[in-house]
Amino acid sequence: KNERAMSGAMEQLSTGKRINSASDDAAGLAISSRMTAQINGLNQAVRNSNDAISLVQTADGALIEVTNMLQRMRTLAVQAASDTNTADDRTALNEEFTQLRTEINRVADNTQWNGENVLDQSFASGSGTYSFQVGANSDQTIDLTIGNYSTASSSQGTTAAVDTTTAASGPGATAAAQVSTLTIAGTPALGDIIAVTVGDASYVHEVVAGAAAVQTVTEIAAAISAGWTADGMSTATASASSGVLTFTAASTAYGSNSFEISGATSGLLGGLASSSITSASNSNSAIAALDTAISAVNTGRAEMGATINVLQYAGDNLSNVSLNATASRSRVEDTDYSSATTELARTQIIAQAA
């Protein structure tokens, strides 16, 4: 009996663990094992949160440059809107404008983290939704959706086709307002972007869940019409029926009874897809589209910044919980050196006496 006690004390002192086998403390072993699983999960979750911060910072850093390019494009559009510029001047300005738009698409298509594109919404089957595991247990996540920050997209199921049914009247003719339609078709998918530009107004709609899992073409058209009206777009009035949007010029008077219209499935910056600054009217339309694009980027960056802050707080909390859980486990399974040393001395004296 004394030999067993001395061997147990020696083992506790040599390993630093009070529980070295199930026979030492069956309940304590189960408790410490569960706590070890929790601590390991917490430590990994801290690393996950740091990786998530790195991913979001990569996306945000790329959007800083996208914002800079949008600001430069807007400056060019304001410059080209002035009639102090000749046609050749506007052509030269439009060349830089077009190159900047191409570069925005290149950034959206090529910004990666760990081999995955992060700015073209290709992640998670096109939803762009990331779930960052920041807990020791299942489904303890922080979610972030990063949109498609390009001006065009060929991978979306939704289509948008433009047609002019009534041309605007010219000078001396019977006053008539231009009427154009935008037909929504295809197979809509969550996250699809439809960008509509009418004259100097631009509106971008993202497909969300409707009455069913995904908005139908009818619901998409109705949503665009409602958004157009709510935003006070004065270039033309909009109405929707069975997936067809009808835009009617706000005036029948010559000079204000016509508009340029474009519509396409695209990224969040789709209002720029057909923009140019080769004329004063095109430049004014581009300014409106750029304001919408800058707003979309600002909204996305604000969400990313908030997520980075949340992830930092989550990581700090996980570190604190892990530290306290480790201390709790120590009280259960670690050797009490004063007690074990005393027990070893006692058993050695008995052995020597024997």
N, C-alpha and C positions, 0 to 999 in steps of 0.2 A: 504493500500500500504506500509506503514511504517512497519507494523507488518510482511509483507512478506519479506521485505528487511532485517529486523532484524533477522528473522528466518533463512534466507539464509546465512547471515554472521555468525550466531551462528553455523550452520551446517558445513560450510566450516572450521571454527576454530576447531570444535570438531572432525571432521573426517580427517582433513589435506588434503582434496581433494577439488579442485575448482569445479570439475564436479562430482556431486553425483547422478544425474539423467539425462536422455536425454534432458529434458527441460532446463537444465543449459547451455549446449552447445552441440547441436546435432552433428555438424561436429567434434568438439573436442573429443566427446565420441567415434566416429568411429575411429578417428586417434589413440587415446590412446589404444583402444581395439586391433587394429592391431599391435601396437607396443608391447603390453603386450604379444600377441601370439609369436611375434618374439623374445622377450627377454626370455620367458620361453623355447622356442626352442633352443636358443643359450646356455642357462644354462645347458639344458639337453645334448646338443652336447658336451659341455666341459666334462661332466661326461662320455659320450660315448667314447671320445678320451682317457680319463684316463683308462677306462676299456679295450680299445683296446691295449693300451700300456702294460697293465698287461698281456693280453693274449699273445702278441708277445714276451714279456720278458720271459714268461713261456716256450714257444717253444724254444727260443734262449738259455735259461739256460739248457734245456735238451740236446740241441745239443752240448753244451760245453763238457758235459760228453761223448757224442757220439764221439766227436773229440778226447778226451783223450783216449778212447778205441781204436779208429782207429790207433792212433799213437802207442799205445802199440802193437797192432796186426802187424803193419808194422815193429816194432823193432824185434818182434818174427820171422817174415818172413825173415828179413835180417840175423838174427842169424842162422835160419834153412837152409839158402841157402849155408852156408859154409860146406865144407866136413870135417871140424874138428868135426862135430857132428856124432854120431852113429845113427843107426835106432831107438834105444831106446830113444836117446836124442830127436830126431825129433818127436817121438810119444808123449813124455812128453810135448814138446813145442806145438804140435798140440792140445793137450787137453786144454791148456789155450786159444789157438787161437779160438777153437770151442766154448768154454764157453763165451768168449767175444762177439763173433758173436751172440750167443743166447741172451746175455744181451742187445745188440743193438736192436734186434727185440723186446725184452720185453719193452724197453724204448719207442720205436716207437708205440707199441700197447697200452701202459698204461699211457702215458703222457696226462693229461687232464686239461682243464680249464672250470670251471662252468659245469662239468659233460660231456663235449664233448671232444673226442680225438682230438688232434691237430697235431700229427705227423704221422698219417697213411692215410691222404688224404681222410678220410671217410666223411668229412664235405661237405655240398652242393652237395649231390648225387654223391660223389666221385671226385668232381672237386678240392676240397680243397681250394676254393676261398672264402675269407672273404671280405664282403663289410662293412666298418665301417662308420656309419652315423656321419659325423662331420660338419653338418650344420643345420640351422633352417628349411630349406625347403627340399623338396623331391629330391632324387638323388644327394645330395651333399655328396659324399662318397669318401673314400680312400680305394683302393682295394689291397689285398695281397693274393697271392696263396702260400700255404704251402704244399710241396710235401710229398710223402710217404717215410719216412727215415728208411725203413726196408730193409732187404736183400731178402725178399720173399713176395709174395702176391698171395692169392688164389681167389681173388674177381674180377680179371680183365677179360675183354672179349677177349682180344688178347691172342693167344697161339703161342708157338714157339717150334718146334720139330727138333732135330738134327739127321742127318743120314750121315754115311760115305759111299760114292759111290765108291771111289778108295783108296785102302790102300797104304801106302808108301812102297816102295821096301826096302828089307833088304840088307845086305852086299852080294856082289857077284851076285846079281840079276840085271836085266835090270833096269836102273834108272827110277824111277817113283815118282811123287809127290803125296802126299795125297790130295784127293779132298773130301770135306764134304759139306753138304747142311744144311741150316737152313730154315725151312718152316714156314712162318708166316700165321696163319689162325685165325679162330674164328670171333668174332664180335668186332672190335676195338672200344674203347671209349676214349674220350678226357682224357688225363692224364695217360693212361696206359703206363707202363714202360717195355721196352724190353732190357734185358742186354745180351750182347754177349761177351764171352771170348774165344779167339783163341790163344793158346800158352801163351805167356807172354803179350799179348795185350788184353785190355778190352774196350768195347764201350757200352754206355748206350743211348738209344733213348726214348724220350717221345712223345707219340702220340699227334699230334696237328691237327688243321683244315687243310684239304687238298683242292682238287678241290671242294669237297662237304663239308658238315659240319664237317666230321671226315675223316682223312686219311684212304684210303683203304689199304688192305694188300699189294697190288702192290706198292702203294706209300710209305708205311712203309719200305718195303724191299729196294726200291730205295734210300730212305733217309739214311738208315743204310749203304748201299754200298758207297754212296757219302761221308758220314761222316767218314767212315773207311779209304777211300782213302785220304780225306783231312787231316786227322790226321797223315798220313804217317805210318800206321801200317805195319811193314815190315815182320811180321810172315807169312802172307798169303795175296794174292790178293783177292778182293771180286768183284763179279758181281751179278746183280739181274735181275730176269725175272719172272713176274706174281706171285709175292709174295714169290719166292724162292731165297734165297741168296746162292751163291756158293763160297766157300772158297778154294783156291788152294795154297798149300805150295809154298813159294817163290823160293825154290830150289829143284832139283831132286836128289841131292847128298845125300847119306846115312848119317844120323846124323843131317841133317837140312831139310829133306823132309817130316817130320811128325810134328804133333801138336795135342794138346788136345783141344777139342772144347766143349763148353757148351752154352746153350741159354735158357733163361726162362723169363717169365713175372715176374716182381718183383718190389721192391721199388727202390728208387734212388741209393741204395747201392747194387743193384742186382748182380754186378760183383763179390761180395763176396759169393754169395749163394752156389757155389760149390767149393770154394777155400779151399785148405789145404796146410800144410807145412810139409808133410811127406817125401818129397824128395826135392832135389835141384831144379829140374825143376818146381815142384809145387810151391815151395817157390818163385821163380822168377816170376811166373804167378801171385801169390798172391800179390807181391809187386806192380805190374802194376795195378791190380784191386784195391788195397788199395789207390794208387795215384789218381785213378779216383774217388773213393768214397770220399776221403778227399777233392778233388776239388769240388765235388757236395755239400758237407756239407758247405764248405767255401762260395760257391756261394749263397746258401740258407741263411746263416747267414748274409752275406753282405746285401742281400735284406731286411731281417728282421731289421737289424740295421738302414738302410736308412729309412724304414717305421716308426720305433720308433721315429727317429728324425723329420720326417715330421709330425707325430701325435702330438709331443710336440709343434712344431711351430703352428700347427693348433689350438691346445688347448689354447695357449697363445693369438693367434689372436682372437679366439672366446670370451675369457674373456674380451679383450679390446673392442671388438665391443659391447658386452653385457653391459659393463660399460657406454659407450657413448650413447647407445640406452636408457638405464635407465635414464640418465641425460636428454636426449631429451624428453622422456615421462613426466618427472617431470615438465618440462617447460610448457607442455600442460595441465596436469590434476591436479597438486598440488596447494594447496592454497598459495596465496601471503599473508603472515601473516601481513605485515605492512598495506596493503590495506584493508584486511578483518577486522583487529582490528580497523582501523579508521572508516570503515563503521559501525561496531557494535556500537562504541561510538556515532557516529552521530545519528543512529536510536534510541538508548536508550535515548539520550537527547530529541529527538523529542517526544518519547513516554512519558517521564516525563513531558515535557511541555504541552502535550495534557491532 
